[in-house]
Amino acid sequence: MESTLIFARRHLWLSSAIALLSLCAVAVPAEAQQTQPDPFQFPQLTKRKPFLRSYWAYQQRAYPLGFIPREALSRASRQAEQARTVRRSTTGLAATAVSSKWINIGPAPIQGGQIGTTGNTRPMSGRTADVAVDPANPSRWLIGGAQGGVWETLDSGVNWTPKTDSQVSLATGAIAFAPSNSSIIYAGTGEAVFSGDAYAGSGLLKSLDGGNTWQLLAADTFTKATFSDVKVNPTNANILVVATSRGIAGREPQTVASPPTGLLRSTDGGVSWTLRQAGRATDIEVDPTSFSQQYAGIGEIFGSTDNGVFRSSDSGTTWTLLDGPWNDLDGGIGRVELAVAPSDPNVLYVSIQDAFDGAGLDGGLLGLWRTNNARAATPTWTRVPTGATDDGSGLYGYCGWNAAFESAQPQCWYSHEISVDPTNPDILYAGGIELWKYNGSAWTEVSLTTTDPENGIHVDQHSLAWVGNRLLATNDGGVWSTTDGGSTWADHNTNLALTQFYEGSIHPTNPQFAIGGSQDNGTMRWEGTDAWPWFGGGDGTDNIISTTRPNTDWAISSQFLNISRTTNGGQTFRPASLGINKEGAPFVARFEKCQANDNTVVAGTNNAWKSLNFFSGTLPSWSANGPELESAITALTFAASDTTCNTYALGTDDGKLRLTTDGGTTWTDIDTGNTVPNRSVTDLAFDPTNAGNLYVTLSGFDEGTEGQPGHLFKTINALTASPVWSNVSLPVNLPHNTVAVAPATPDVVYVGTDLGVWESTDGAATWTQLGPETGMPNVAVFELQINQTVRPSASTTRLFAFTHGRGAFTRTTVTSTVSSLNGAGIGWEFDARTPWISSRSVFVAGTTAPITGLSWGNLSLR
């Protein structure tokens, strides 16, 4: 995380009612609704980067409803499957295009990411929410990616394999092996870090064969919830207790929470559940000598009468609130984390966030306590001093103070975890921004972010687990371990492709080069291998690559339109956004280059800004380019067919669409009839050969614009005074994030959604999902880019997809005319990393089979 950020301007459309419903502002007990606070009352929350990027992601999907409809993702998955079924039954097999499957190209890992204030340090991955160790095999671990699903290693983190790419939800909050049979695995979908890009789940996944196949259980119970913890009875795999909380992106406001969250118990292997304690459950810890003895935290981050530390002596069937000194503190109880000492189960540590309630230090550490008689009727508590982990006050603690930047960063609601050494009850590890170690008398910062960042670990700790004397830590940068108490760390991010991309750019001629900006892991570039070198910090957002000097001239950005430019292939960067008034810039702001002129660049805040010397000037100069919109610009695009660079369009987070044909002197409202639904605009794309044809994608859900469904709209007369728009949407009701039109074959259109990529080959008349069966996981795709080459009788289209949770993918299609094969469906399998066909395998109707005497135009197989 970076030092304190500029506060984001609150969008004007956000009414007081919607403000009360914002992503992190929810405190709704299952049994009684209580008044919702406005998060903007609490600057310690709203100035923090986890909130700001969450707010950016959430508001697009919630506008104008102010919430996400119930079961939205599950519904979209069913709609996608229905569309696939219809297409399989009605589409003939004759083909004119042969395609590879999607190939993941990393980053796996990010080479040399940022630790603390230091860049180019160690290999990294993306945010990892949980880790579980096979009790029968210490070399076998499972981890859960924020939006990347469950991954398995069989060799202690040297190699990883994704296990849940085809599941409806890849958001993973908690994983557990059944101790009595490690072939039985439970994985709770939905990530409970109270962050807006932490997607809600769709139920509990269960595997009976070690993770090879999965069954989705209890969707009615857990859809829209998130999992904090899963605990399985060590002698009976059918008995389990889980901790659930609200799903931020699945929040349904102004109603009693649905489903109820808290501590739930199942005795039939996860099929049916009983709510045993209501609230926002943030942790469960079990006495390693007795499953009947359990401790749990209920910790709504905004405070709640439900919050507190609970104990059960009957395996989670009933729970009793424990009295403790935290109950009398003015700060109020927020998120609760617990740790039982394995070598002495009488020792219990309690770590509590100061609730966002206007009292105390909101978001900081309320306190850390220890008891040596956890099973006593009234345990005795001792407060553990934490001043050594912050500025000396102890108010911020390990989860509220950024040691690398020496600044307050109260985020105990986001990154907060504790664990006790398995052999010594006096040694505690406390993860927040950095990871700290307490030996009973003194604290040491063992993540090494300040003392040795080149050999340290990423910030924002989310999970800790033990394998013998090896401590595993997961955070916003992946998976790490230490066998010497934090003196040295091994990284395990070898082939983990978990990067959460926001934006990406590709080289105009070299199909082996791309740039991507990612959540909390900066900007990195692809050079043909799965490992991507890191070269920009912060949250990497939008970027561009020069058309005339693509090997040396690039621009990257971080949150709130902080643009940097290089003209020497990344050896040095200089600021490139001085002169832009960034007030009103969204967290992920857009800037775009004209394809015909590298120096013409337009950027968006709540106004358009333009530079005419972006790469040629010593420093780019900027001028306001209008119009003043009073809402954030979320989409920008130039018309490639206008080589004067005077034609471009923009869209906003509250549904405005504007176009200029004179370089920004005048702007036209291109939806005066309000045909396009009033939802957040996420992308725009002109037909590369005809500026009159324009596509727009929308976020949100059809419920937000009753009577006006659709997420993709097209006009064929964009340059007229009153363009006419047509709804050419995909057959799924979920956010559409990006649209791309093939340069040489404009009838080929691709759309990236919150559930993968869709393709049309007839100008958006019909659609096919390029889903898991083609190699694309069910993951949100935020950016699509196309590299197309035309050859005699055939064209090659390489499509790049930048996902928010599973890194980047490429897919190559060769389009030609089938001259023989008796009308059977055909395809050509080849390596999508190469610009042309490299293997000689043909599949017919979806199965690989050798065929002779087959030809496509000038391409043939003999």
Disulfide bonds with the S-S distance in Angstrom:
Cys399-Cys412 2.02
Cys594-Cys645 2.02
